[in-house]
Amino acid sequence: MADEKTVTFLTQEAYDRLAAELEEISTVGRVEIAKKIEAAREEGDLKENGGYHAAKDEQGKQEARIRQLEALLKSATVGEAPASRGVVEPGTVVTALIAGDEEVFLLGSREIGANSSLDVYSEASPLGTAIMGLKEGEETAFETPNGKKIAVSVVKVETYTGQ
């Protein structure tokens, strides 16, 4: 990820929701975690203090989420989903035959599909990487992490409407 600039498409609703989450966990959330750590620290011996270690672990996860949200919001393109041109790209709904089974999914960040019933695949996933830029009717294959090759045929590409 050193030179590769990642841009994520977000609807205005998704951007606002994520910005509110960031604000909440970077202010109130940090204060709450600090209080939990302080309360656990006052219990004494930190080596065998489960509450202290749990609070520190929770703090680490929260800080990681803060960094993730900051990076996501900084690189996000906010607005309507790109109009489908029949080409697979981030923010499109793809109907594809995957190993012979038809699947309909959103290609992009799961943050934009949070309120959708669609499955969401990242464009950086093996499937996403394989089909990115393909047109309706084109076929390819991708390799799963366990080395299995899976055939994919793009049937339809549509504009994501938020459903």
C-alpha positions as CSV (number, residue, x, y, z in Angstrom):
1,M,0.0,0.0,0.0
2,A,3.0,2.3,-0.1
3,D,2.5,3.9,-3.5
4,E,-1.0,2.7,-4.2
5,K,-3.6,5.4,-3.5
6,T,-6.8,3.8,-2.4
7,V,-10.0,5.8,-3.0
8,T,-13.2,4.5,-1.6
9,F,-16.7,5.5,-2.9
10,L,-19.1,6.4,-0.1
11,T,-22.7,7.6,-0.2
12,Q,-23.3,10.8,1.8
13,E,-25.3,8.8,4.3
14,A,-22.4,6.3,4.8
15,Y,-19.9,9.2,5.1
16,D,-22.0,10.9,7.7
17,R,-22.5,7.7,9.7
18,L,-18.8,6.9,9.7
19,A,-17.8,10.5,10.6
20,A,-20.3,10.4,13.5
21,E,-18.8,7.0,14.6
22,L,-15.3,8.5,14.4
23,E,-16.3,11.6,16.5
24,E,-18.0,9.4,19.1
25,I,-15.1,6.9,19.6
26,S,-12.3,9.5,19.4
27,T,-14.0,11.6,22.1
28,V,-16.4,9.9,24.5
29,G,-15.1,6.4,23.6
30,R,-11.5,7.4,24.5
31,V,-12.6,8.9,27.8
32,E,-14.6,5.8,28.7
33,I,-11.7,3.5,28.0
34,A,-9.3,5.6,30.0
35,K,-11.7,5.4,33.0
36,K,-11.9,1.6,32.7
37,I,-8.1,1.4,32.6
38,E,-7.7,3.7,35.6
39,A,-10.3,1.7,37.6
40,A,-8.7,-1.6,36.8
41,R,-5.2,-0.1,37.6
42,E,-6.5,0.9,41.1
43,E,-7.3,-2.8,41.8
44,G,-3.6,-3.5,42.2
45,D,-1.2,-6.1,40.7
46,L,-1.4,-5.4,36.9
47,K,0.2,-8.8,36.0
48,E,-2.8,-10.8,37.0
49,N,-5.5,-8.1,36.5
50,G,-7.9,-9.4,33.9
51,G,-10.0,-6.2,33.8
52,Y,-6.9,-4.1,33.1
53,H,-5.7,-6.4,30.3
54,A,-9.2,-6.5,28.8
55,A,-9.5,-2.7,28.9
56,K,-6.1,-2.3,27.3
57,D,-7.1,-4.7,24.6
58,E,-10.3,-2.8,24.0
59,Q,-8.3,0.4,23.8
60,G,-6.1,-1.1,21.1
61,K,-9.0,-2.2,19.0
62,Q,-10.7,1.2,19.4
63,E,-7.5,3.0,18.3
64,A,-7.2,0.7,15.3
65,R,-10.8,1.5,14.3
66,I,-10.1,5.3,14.7
67,R,-7.1,5.0,12.4
68,Q,-9.1,2.9,9.9
69,L,-12.0,5.5,9.9
70,E,-9.6,8.4,9.5
71,A,-7.9,6.8,6.5
72,L,-11.2,5.8,5.0
73,L,-12.8,9.2,5.3
74,K,-9.7,11.0,4.1
75,S,-9.5,9.0,0.9
76,A,-13.3,8.7,0.3
77,T,-15.1,10.0,-2.8
78,V,-18.5,11.1,-1.5
79,G,-21.6,11.2,-3.7
80,E,-23.8,9.1,-5.8
81,A,-22.7,5.7,-7.0
82,P,-21.0,5.9,-10.4
83,A,-23.5,5.3,-13.2
84,S,-23.0,1.8,-14.5
85,R,-21.4,1.7,-17.9
86,G,-21.6,-2.1,-18.0
87,V,-18.1,-2.3,-16.5
88,V,-17.2,-3.7,-13.1
89,E,-15.9,-0.9,-10.9
90,P,-16.1,0.1,-7.2
91,G,-19.6,1.1,-6.3
92,T,-21.4,-1.2,-8.8
93,V,-23.8,-4.1,-8.2
94,V,-22.5,-7.1,-10.0
95,T,-24.5,-10.2,-11.0
96,A,-22.0,-13.0,-11.8
97,L,-21.8,-16.7,-12.2
98,I,-19.2,-17.9,-9.7
99,A,-18.4,-21.5,-10.0
100,G,-21.7,-22.0,-11.8
101,D,-23.8,-20.3,-9.1
102,E,-25.4,-16.9,-9.7
103,E,-24.5,-14.2,-7.1
104,V,-25.5,-10.6,-6.8
105,F,-23.1,-8.4,-4.8
106,L,-21.8,-4.9,-4.3
107,L,-18.2,-4.3,-5.2
108,G,-16.5,-1.8,-2.8
109,S,-16.2,-1.1,0.8
110,R,-18.5,-2.9,3.2
111,E,-19.0,0.5,4.8
112,I,-21.1,1.6,1.9
113,G,-23.2,-1.6,2.0
114,A,-23.7,-1.5,5.8
115,N,-27.5,-0.9,5.4
116,S,-27.9,-3.1,2.4
117,S,-29.0,-6.7,2.1
118,L,-26.3,-7.2,-0.6
119,D,-23.1,-9.1,0.1
120,V,-20.1,-6.8,-0.3
121,Y,-16.8,-7.8,-1.8
122,S,-13.8,-5.6,-1.6
123,E,-12.2,-4.6,-4.9
124,A,-8.9,-5.8,-3.3
125,S,-10.3,-9.3,-2.7
126,P,-9.3,-12.1,-5.1
127,L,-12.7,-12.0,-6.7
128,G,-12.7,-8.2,-6.8
129,T,-9.3,-8.0,-8.3
130,A,-10.2,-10.6,-11.0
131,I,-13.4,-9.0,-12.2
132,M,-12.4,-5.3,-11.9
133,G,-12.7,-3.7,-15.3
134,L,-14.6,-6.6,-16.9
135,K,-17.6,-5.9,-19.1
136,E,-20.9,-7.8,-19.1
137,G,-20.5,-11.2,-20.7
138,E,-16.8,-11.4,-20.0
139,E,-15.2,-14.3,-18.1
140,T,-12.2,-14.9,-16.0
141,A,-11.0,-17.0,-13.1
142,F,-9.5,-16.2,-9.8
143,E,-7.4,-18.1,-7.3
144,T,-8.6,-18.5,-3.7
145,P,-6.2,-18.3,-0.8
146,N,-6.1,-22.2,-0.7
147,G,-5.0,-22.3,-4.4
148,K,-8.3,-23.4,-5.9
149,K,-9.2,-21.8,-9.3
150,I,-12.8,-20.5,-9.6
151,A,-14.4,-19.5,-12.8
152,V,-16.4,-16.2,-12.9
153,S,-18.6,-14.8,-15.6
154,V,-20.0,-11.3,-15.3
155,V,-23.7,-11.4,-16.2
156,K,-24.8,-7.8,-15.3
157,V,-23.4,-4.6,-13.9
158,E,-25.7,-2.1,-12.4
159,T,-25.5,1.3,-10.5
160,Y,-25.7,0.9,-6.7
161,T,-28.8,2.6,-5.5
162,G,-28.3,2.1,-1.7
163,Q,-30.6,-1.0,-1.4
